[in-house]
Amino acid sequence: MDLSLFQTENQNSELTFKTRPNTKSIEDLQRVLSLNKPEPVVKAFANLVALEQVWRWWDDYIINCHDIALVQNDNIDNATKIANIEGNVDDLSEAKVKGEIKVKSELQVKSKAIPDEISPCPALKTPEQVLANTLGYKTWLKAQGVKINDLSLSVDETNQNGIAAVLKGIELAKKHSQNIFPINFNAQTPKGNQTISFKNQDEFELFALQFMKERQSFFN
């Protein structure tokens, strides 16, 4: 079993335990996602969660090794006592033999099955693998959105409904021979609301088409 993540050899070929690194819990990662932190921060936390998962395994591994050693030592001790009893039977009276047999039976009952060894250490996950199974990640992804003209737009219903409202306004303006342009569109971005100016209908419709295309790709 490869334990190089947790221990190393010194110059004398003696095993020494590595210092446990700072890690984060899955709850810490969920909090960062809920705060809509930028991608570098989210991935850094996800990496620390991955470390937490393997180091938690290491804690369980140490406990497992201790439990196995404890049972093995107890069984060896009991076996030694039983052997001593069997070796002394010939020199004992009948009453003492019965007593020793009783003690031997009790020792045999005390002998325990050795615990199973813990499963091998799971592979260290990538930030992407951690995030894929983290509650709140999809919501965070939607908030991070897609890039259009170097601007990140959230793919939630806020922008979708806003675009639909403007397109409906264009049709209504046409019906009455009116023009609603230029307009300022209030877009939802990872950093909050941001105003985008459009000089004419063609400019806005190209923007709307690109948004819908990117949004569809996001969900496919």
Beta strands, then each sheet from edge to edge (+ up, - down):
strand 1: 7-9
strand 2: 15-17
strand 3: 146-148
strand 4: 151-153
strand 5: 183-189
strand 6: 192-198
sheet 1: 1+ 2-
sheet 2: 3+ 4-
sheet 3: 5+ 6-
end
